[in-house]
Amino acid sequence: MTPEKAMVMTTGLAPDGLKFAVLAFLAGLAATIFSPIGALFGLLLSGSVLLFYRDPDREITTEGVAAPADGKVSVIRREDDQLRVGTYMSARDVHVNRAPLAGTVQKVTHKPGGYKLAFSKDSDNNEQLHIEFENFTVVLIAGWFARRIHPYVEAGDEVEKGDRIGHISFGSRADVLLPPEIKEDMLAVEKGDRVYAGTSMLAHGFKE
């Protein structure tokens, strides 16, 4: 278990959440020297940070392929013999990502890149983290404001569907390259649909 995953399980917050919230609060207190509004701003900012880094427990769907992220489906396309389904996470969404299926992590690869808006077509060239399993891959993509991708797993780790596998700070996208057996008529979502990590189903009729 990585230190990041251990922190999530013990604090209920994604890594760095508590640290950033405390820093925001302390900055607000320091600002009271110059303005009484500073303390209020610090409290509001601290609360916003805690809200962003929240990590609620989820009841994981027992059927099909689970969504890896909270947000709106922004990408559905075929890439060779696999379907790619991407979910755009806004700043209001939970940003802890979950495994869409059970499996063993084969490889975790960081791919450097740009920082375009996560919902734009150009975001395909953004910084990415590829978490490869036996027959599917989760791709975490950083957005223009999200500059840190935190994996919770490494090669050799075995995960169950719905397990936490990583998070991205402040807005981003999470894609799944589905197993080759999954065809278009098995998809349970279309572009614009809202999904929730672990609880929503991206595709049905697939048995692990």
Secondary structure per residue as TSV (DSSP state, phi and psi in degrees):
chain	resnum	aa	ss	phi	psi
A	1	M	-	360.0	129.3
A	2	T	-	-72.9	157.4
A	3	P	H	-58.0	-34.8
A	4	E	H	-63.7	-43.5
A	5	K	H	-67.0	-38.5
A	6	A	H	-61.7	-39.6
A	7	M	H	-64.6	-41.0
A	8	V	H	-60.0	-44.8
A	9	M	H	-68.5	-28.1
A	10	T	H	-95.5	-26.4
A	11	T	H	-109.5	-18.3
A	12	G	S	76.0	7.4
A	13	L	B	-123.6	149.3
A	14	A	-	-66.6	152.5
A	15	P	T	-52.8	145.7
A	16	D	T	79.5	-11.7
A	17	G	H	-60.4	-51.3
A	18	L	H	-66.1	-40.6
A	19	K	H	-60.8	-48.1
A	20	F	H	-66.3	-35.2
A	21	A	H	-65.8	-42.6
A	22	V	H	-65.2	-42.1
A	23	L	H	-61.8	-41.3
A	24	A	H	-63.6	-41.0
A	25	F	H	-66.5	-43.5
A	26	L	H	-65.5	-36.8
A	27	A	H	-64.2	-37.3
A	28	G	H	-65.4	-40.8
A	29	L	H	-64.0	-41.7
A	30	A	H	-63.8	-33.2
A	31	A	H	-70.2	-16.9
A	32	T	T	-64.1	-19.4
A	33	I	T	-61.6	-34.2
A	34	F	T	-101.1	-27.3
A	35	S	-	-156.5	133.6
A	36	P	T	-66.2	-17.1
A	37	I	H	-74.2	-19.4
A	38	G	H	-57.6	-42.2
A	39	A	H	-62.7	-41.5
A	40	L	H	-63.8	-43.2
A	41	F	H	-61.7	-41.6
A	42	G	H	-62.7	-41.5
A	43	L	H	-63.9	-43.7
A	44	L	H	-64.4	-43.0
A	45	L	H	-66.4	-40.4
A	46	S	H	-62.2	-43.1
A	47	G	H	-64.5	-37.9
A	48	S	H	-64.7	-39.6
A	49	V	H	-64.4	-44.7
A	50	L	H	-62.0	-37.8
A	51	L	H	-65.0	-42.0
A	52	F	H	-64.5	-40.5
A	53	Y	T	-89.3	11.0
A	54	R	B	-62.5	152.1
A	55	D	-	-142.1	78.7
A	56	P	-	-71.1	151.0
A	57	D	-	-68.6	151.6
A	58	R	-	-131.3	148.1
A	59	E	-	-91.0	110.4
A	60	I	-	-78.0	134.9
A	61	T	-	-63.2	138.8
A	62	T	S	-91.4	-7.5
A	63	E	S	-112.0	146.1
A	64	G	S	60.9	-154.0
A	65	V	E	-100.0	124.5
A	66	A	E	-81.8	150.8
A	67	A	-	-67.4	141.1
A	68	P	S	-87.3	-8.7
A	69	A	S	-151.8	157.9
A	70	D	S	-81.4	142.8
A	71	G	E	144.2	-159.2
A	72	K	E	-111.8	137.9
A	73	V	E	-66.3	119.7
A	74	S	E	-116.4	-15.1
A	75	V	E	-136.4	129.1
A	76	I	E	-141.1	113.8
A	77	R	E	-157.8	159.1
A	78	R	E	-94.3	135.6
A	79	E	E	-126.6	103.2
A	80	D	T	58.3	-117.3
A	81	D	T	-100.3	14.1
A	82	Q	E	-128.7	150.0
A	83	L	E	-92.5	137.2
A	84	R	E	-107.0	128.0
A	85	V	E	-122.0	119.9
A	86	G	E	-112.4	142.1
A	87	T	E	-119.2	123.1
A	88	Y	E	-87.5	127.4
A	89	M	E	-104.4	119.5
A	90	S	-	-82.8	173.7
A	91	A	T	-64.5	-17.3
A	92	R	T	-86.8	-12.1
A	93	D	S	-86.6	156.7
A	94	V	-	-65.4	135.5
A	95	H	-	-110.7	11.2
A	96	V	E	-83.0	127.0
A	97	N	E	-99.9	148.9
A	98	R	E	-125.9	155.3
A	99	A	-	-70.3	129.6
A	100	P	S	-74.9	-22.3
A	101	L	S	-146.8	164.7
A	102	A	-	-76.0	152.7
A	103	G	E	171.2	-179.2
A	104	T	E	-111.8	129.8
A	105	V	-	-67.8	122.1
A	106	Q	-	-89.2	-38.0
A	107	K	E	-161.4	144.3
A	108	V	E	-122.9	116.9
A	109	T	E	-124.9	128.6
A	110	H	E	-92.5	133.2
A	111	K	E	-121.9	111.0
A	112	P	-	-66.5	156.6
A	113	G	-	-177.8	-163.6
A	114	G	B	-85.7	-167.4
A	115	Y	-	-139.7	59.1
A	116	K	-	-78.7	167.5
A	117	L	-	-56.7	133.8
A	118	A	T	-65.3	-20.9
A	119	F	T	-94.7	1.8
A	120	S	S	-91.9	159.8
A	121	K	G	-63.2	-33.1
A	122	D	G	-65.3	-16.2
A	123	S	G	-66.7	-12.8
A	124	D	G	-61.6	-19.0
A	125	N	G	-102.4	10.7
A	126	N	B	-74.8	170.2
A	127	E	-	-56.9	137.4
A	128	Q	E	-139.2	157.7
A	129	L	E	-127.6	120.1
A	130	H	E	-99.9	120.9
A	131	I	E	-109.3	104.5
A	132	E	E	-96.6	131.6
A	133	F	-	-111.4	-172.7
A	134	E	S	-59.8	-45.4
A	135	N	S	-133.9	14.3
A	136	F	-	-153.1	162.9
A	137	T	E	-137.1	136.3
A	138	V	E	-101.8	129.1
A	139	V	E	-116.7	115.4
A	140	L	E	-96.0	124.3
A	141	I	E	-118.4	124.9
A	142	A	E	-75.7	143.1
A	143	G	-	-94.0	-172.2
A	144	W	S	-66.1	-29.5
A	145	F	S	-101.5	-16.7
A	146	A	-	-90.5	108.8
A	147	R	-	-113.0	8.2
A	148	R	-	-138.7	123.6
A	149	I	E	-111.1	126.8
A	150	H	E	-115.2	105.9
A	151	P	E	-78.7	144.3
A	152	Y	-	-103.7	-5.3
A	153	V	-	-125.7	165.3
A	154	E	-	-144.2	168.9
A	155	A	T	-53.9	133.6
A	156	G	T	98.9	-16.1
A	157	D	-	-71.1	137.8
A	158	E	E	-100.8	131.4
A	159	V	E	-126.2	153.1
A	160	E	-	-99.1	159.5
A	161	K	T	-57.3	130.0
A	162	G	T	93.2	-7.8
A	163	D	-	-65.8	147.6
A	164	R	E	-71.3	131.8
A	165	I	E	-123.4	-8.0
A	166	G	E	165.2	178.6
A	167	H	E	-154.7	160.3
A	168	I	E	-122.9	137.7
A	169	S	S	-83.0	124.5
A	170	F	S	63.3	69.8
A	171	G	S	84.7	130.5
A	172	S	E	179.4	-168.3
A	173	R	E	-140.5	144.2
A	174	A	E	-126.2	120.6
A	175	D	E	-110.4	154.1
A	176	V	E	-126.3	125.6
A	177	L	E	-90.1	105.6
A	178	L	-	-72.3	159.5
A	179	P	-	-55.8	145.0
A	180	P	T	-57.0	-24.6
A	181	E	T	-68.5	-19.1
A	182	I	-	-83.9	122.1
A	183	K	-	-106.9	171.8
A	184	E	G	-57.3	-37.4
A	185	D	G	-73.8	-3.9
A	186	M	G	-97.0	-5.6
A	187	L	B	-68.8	141.9
A	188	A	-	-106.6	3.7
A	189	V	-	-135.1	164.7
A	190	E	-	-139.0	169.0
A	191	K	T	-56.8	137.1
A	192	G	T	95.9	-14.9
A	193	D	-	-69.3	143.9
A	194	R	E	-93.3	134.8
A	195	V	E	-131.7	163.2
A	196	Y	-	-130.5	134.3
A	197	A	T	-57.0	126.0
A	198	G	T	85.6	-31.6
A	199	T	T	-99.3	-31.6
A	200	S	S	-87.7	154.4
A	201	M	E	-109.0	127.0
A	202	L	E	-85.4	-35.6
A	203	A	E	-146.9	146.6
A	204	H	-	-115.5	172.8
A	205	G	S	76.7	9.5
A	206	F	-	-109.3	127.8
A	207	K	-	-109.9	133.4
A	208	E	-	-73.8	360.0
